[in-house]
Amino acid sequence: MSLKLSIIIPAYNEGKTIQTILEKVRSVELIGQMTKEIIVVNDCSKDDTEKKVFDYKELHPNIEISYYKHEVNKGKGAALHTGIKEAKGDLVIIQDADLEYDPNEFNLLLKPILDGFADVVYGSRFMGGRPHRILFFWHSIGNKVLTAFSNMLTNLNLTDMETCYKMWKSDIIKSVKLKENRFGFEPEVTARIARIPNIRIYEVGISYYGRTYAEGKKINWKDGLRAIYCILKYNIWSK
């Protein structure tokens, strides 16, 4: 019996790109004869995200796509909580609804798990020789500072704690009680995963096709401050 990968796509006002990313995910051929389920969580979008998802589902009735909608905007973390709860696969990965990450690289993260080495795999934008769009200097510095600060308290040596691409064995991520509803999800899940006894965490290099704010990028300096708070909270104050 083949294993299944649950692909969680949190979406907020991503009507322009949601069908493109769904098509990219659909087209990926996974190693190990793995099957896919796609879980779209619409976090109360104000645009036509919902219509675009329904239109795509109608055009591809044979694709396993589950759709969930928040009646009020709760944040990316809350959307991920919903997706993790509803996931039925053996493995779980996050795929943003924008076009910054390439689903064709799912297999890079899958390989260490299927080969029996890893329980969790992070896709790093800062290692390896894959394409990386040149954008914001202070964003890159901020990411590295947050990752270093997180590493100091988790005793990990990650290069990209804030990456979207995180893959877990399903039983592991479902066992973790997560609280952060917005961009604090990344430092919280890293802190909680790092404390699991004998957990095997790997990291692989991935591509990054970053967006500008004009193209729809949402994260800002306030999210960076929240990340610092969450690193302290979930590593020291609220274990």
C-alpha positions as CSV (number, residue, x, y, z in Angstrom):
1,M,0.0,0.0,0.0
2,S,1.5,3.4,-1.1
3,L,2.0,6.2,1.3
4,K,0.1,9.5,1.0
5,L,1.4,13.1,1.2
6,S,-1.0,15.7,2.6
7,I,-0.3,19.1,1.0
8,I,-1.7,22.0,3.1
9,I,-2.3,25.2,1.2
10,P,-3.3,28.2,3.4
11,A,-4.9,30.9,1.2
12,Y,-5.8,34.5,1.9
13,N,-6.7,36.6,-1.1
14,E,-4.7,34.4,-3.5
15,G,-7.2,34.4,-6.4
16,K,-4.6,35.4,-8.9
17,T,-2.3,32.4,-8.2
18,I,-4.4,29.7,-6.5
19,Q,-5.2,27.8,-9.7
20,T,-1.6,28.0,-10.9
21,I,-0.3,26.5,-7.6
22,L,-3.0,23.8,-7.6
23,E,-1.9,22.8,-11.1
24,K,1.7,22.7,-10.1
25,V,0.9,20.5,-7.2
26,R,-1.3,18.3,-9.3
27,S,1.4,17.8,-11.9
28,V,4.2,16.7,-9.4
29,E,5.1,13.0,-9.7
30,L,6.2,11.9,-6.2
31,I,8.9,9.4,-5.6
32,G,8.1,6.1,-3.9
33,Q,4.8,5.8,-5.7
34,M,3.3,8.2,-3.1
35,T,-0.2,9.6,-3.6
36,K,-1.4,13.1,-2.8
37,E,-4.2,14.8,-1.1
38,I,-4.5,18.6,-1.4
39,I,-6.0,20.6,1.5
40,V,-7.0,24.2,0.7
41,V,-7.8,26.3,3.8
42,N,-9.3,29.7,2.8
43,D,-8.8,32.1,5.6
44,C,-11.8,34.3,4.9
45,S,-10.5,35.7,1.6
46,K,-12.1,38.9,0.3
47,D,-11.3,38.1,-3.4
48,D,-12.4,35.2,-5.7
49,T,-10.1,32.6,-4.1
50,E,-13.0,30.4,-3.2
51,K,-14.5,30.5,-6.8
52,K,-11.1,29.8,-8.3
53,V,-10.7,26.7,-6.1
54,F,-14.2,25.4,-6.9
55,D,-13.7,26.0,-10.6
56,Y,-10.4,24.1,-10.5
57,K,-12.1,21.2,-8.6
58,E,-14.8,21.0,-11.2
59,L,-12.3,20.8,-14.0
60,H,-10.3,18.1,-12.2
61,P,-12.9,15.8,-10.5
62,N,-10.3,13.0,-10.1
63,I,-7.9,15.0,-8.0
64,E,-8.3,14.7,-4.2
65,I,-8.9,18.3,-3.1
66,S,-10.5,19.1,0.3
67,Y,-11.7,22.6,0.9
68,Y,-12.2,24.4,4.2
69,K,-13.1,28.0,4.9
70,H,-12.7,30.2,8.0
71,E,-15.7,32.5,8.4
72,V,-13.4,35.1,9.9
73,N,-9.8,35.9,9.2
74,K,-7.7,34.1,11.8
75,G,-4.2,34.1,10.2
76,K,-1.9,31.7,8.4
77,G,-1.1,29.7,11.6
78,A,-4.8,29.1,12.2
79,A,-5.2,27.9,8.6
80,L,-2.4,25.5,9.1
81,H,-3.9,24.2,12.3
82,T,-7.1,23.4,10.4
83,G,-5.2,21.7,7.6
84,I,-3.1,19.6,10.0
85,K,-6.2,18.5,11.9
86,E,-7.9,17.4,8.6
87,A,-4.9,15.8,7.0
88,K,-5.3,12.1,6.3
89,G,-1.8,11.4,4.8
90,D,1.2,9.7,6.2
91,L,3.3,12.8,5.7
92,V,2.4,16.5,5.8
93,I,3.9,19.5,4.0
94,I,3.0,23.2,3.8
95,Q,2.6,24.8,0.4
96,D,1.9,28.6,0.3
97,A,-0.7,29.6,-2.3
98,D,1.7,32.1,-3.9
99,L,4.4,31.1,-6.4
100,E,7.4,31.6,-4.1
101,Y,8.1,27.9,-3.7
102,D,8.2,25.2,-6.3
103,P,6.2,22.0,-5.7
104,N,8.5,20.1,-8.0
105,E,10.9,20.1,-5.1
106,F,8.6,18.1,-2.8
107,N,10.8,15.1,-3.6
108,L,13.9,16.8,-2.2
109,L,12.2,16.8,1.2
110,L,10.6,13.4,0.8
111,K,13.8,11.5,0.1
112,P,15.4,11.7,3.6
113,I,12.1,10.5,5.2
114,L,11.5,7.7,2.7
115,D,15.1,6.6,3.0
116,G,14.6,6.1,6.7
117,F,16.9,8.9,8.0
118,A,14.5,11.7,8.9
119,D,11.2,12.4,10.8
120,V,11.1,16.1,9.8
121,V,12.6,17.9,6.9
122,Y,13.0,21.7,6.4
123,G,13.6,23.2,3.0
124,S,16.2,25.9,3.3
125,R,16.3,28.9,0.9
126,F,19.9,29.6,2.1
127,M,21.8,26.4,1.3
128,G,22.6,24.6,-1.9
129,G,22.9,25.9,-5.4
130,R,19.3,26.3,-6.5
131,P,17.7,29.5,-7.9
132,H,17.0,32.3,-5.4
133,R,15.4,35.5,-6.3
134,I,17.4,38.6,-5.1
135,L,15.0,40.9,-3.3
136,F,15.2,42.5,0.2
137,F,18.5,42.8,2.1
138,W,16.9,43.4,5.5
139,H,14.5,40.5,5.0
140,S,17.4,38.1,4.5
141,I,19.2,39.6,7.5
142,G,16.0,39.3,9.6
143,N,15.5,35.7,8.6
144,K,19.1,34.8,9.6
145,V,18.9,36.6,12.9
146,L,15.6,34.9,13.8
147,T,17.0,31.5,12.8
148,A,20.2,32.1,14.8
149,F,18.2,33.2,17.8
150,S,15.9,30.2,17.5
151,N,18.9,27.8,17.1
152,M,20.5,29.2,20.3
153,L,17.4,28.1,22.3
154,T,16.5,24.9,20.5
155,N,20.2,23.8,20.1
156,L,19.5,23.1,16.4
157,N,21.7,24.2,13.5
158,L,19.0,25.2,11.0
159,T,19.8,27.7,8.3
160,D,16.2,28.7,7.6
161,M,13.7,28.4,10.5
162,E,11.2,30.7,8.8
163,T,10.9,28.6,5.6
164,C,7.4,27.6,4.3
165,Y,8.6,24.2,3.3
166,K,8.4,22.0,6.3
167,M,7.6,18.3,6.0
168,W,6.6,16.1,9.0
169,K,5.5,12.5,9.5
170,S,1.8,13.0,10.2
171,D,1.7,11.4,13.6
172,I,4.5,13.7,14.8
173,I,2.9,17.0,13.7
174,K,-0.6,15.9,14.9
175,S,0.8,15.2,18.3
176,V,2.1,18.8,18.8
177,K,-0.3,21.2,20.4
178,L,0.0,24.4,18.5
179,K,-1.3,27.8,19.5
180,E,0.0,30.5,17.2
181,N,-2.6,31.7,14.7
182,R,-0.4,34.0,12.6
183,F,3.2,34.1,11.5
184,G,4.4,33.0,14.9
185,F,3.6,29.4,13.7
186,E,7.2,28.9,12.4
187,P,9.1,29.6,15.6
188,E,6.5,27.8,17.7
189,V,6.4,24.6,15.7
190,T,10.3,24.6,15.5
191,A,10.5,24.9,19.3
192,R,8.0,22.2,20.0
193,I,9.4,19.8,17.5
194,A,12.9,20.3,18.8
195,R,11.9,19.0,22.2
196,I,10.5,15.7,21.0
197,P,12.9,13.0,22.2
198,N,15.1,11.4,19.5
199,I,13.5,13.5,16.8
200,R,15.5,13.4,13.5
201,I,15.4,16.8,11.7
202,Y,17.0,17.2,8.3
203,E,17.4,20.2,6.0
204,V,17.7,20.3,2.2
205,G,18.4,23.2,-0.2
206,I,15.4,24.5,-2.2
207,S,14.7,27.3,-4.7
208,Y,13.0,30.5,-3.8
209,Y,11.0,32.8,-6.2
210,G,10.2,35.6,-3.8
211,R,7.4,38.1,-4.3
212,T,7.6,41.9,-3.8
213,Y,5.0,43.7,-1.8
214,A,3.4,44.9,-5.1
215,E,3.1,41.3,-6.1
216,G,1.3,40.3,-2.9
217,K,4.0,39.7,-0.2
218,K,2.3,40.0,3.2
219,I,4.9,39.5,6.0
220,N,6.4,42.7,7.5
221,W,8.5,44.0,10.4
222,K,5.7,43.5,12.9
223,D,5.7,39.8,12.1
224,G,9.5,39.8,12.9
225,L,8.9,41.2,16.3
226,R,6.2,38.6,16.9
227,A,8.6,35.9,15.9
228,I,11.2,37.1,18.4
229,Y,8.5,37.0,21.1
230,C,7.4,33.5,20.1
231,I,11.0,32.2,20.1
232,L,11.3,33.4,23.7
233,K,7.8,32.2,24.7
234,Y,7.9,28.7,23.3
235,N,11.5,28.0,24.3
236,I,11.6,29.5,27.7
237,W,8.4,30.9,29.1
238,S,5.8,28.4,27.8
239,K,7.4,25.0,27.3
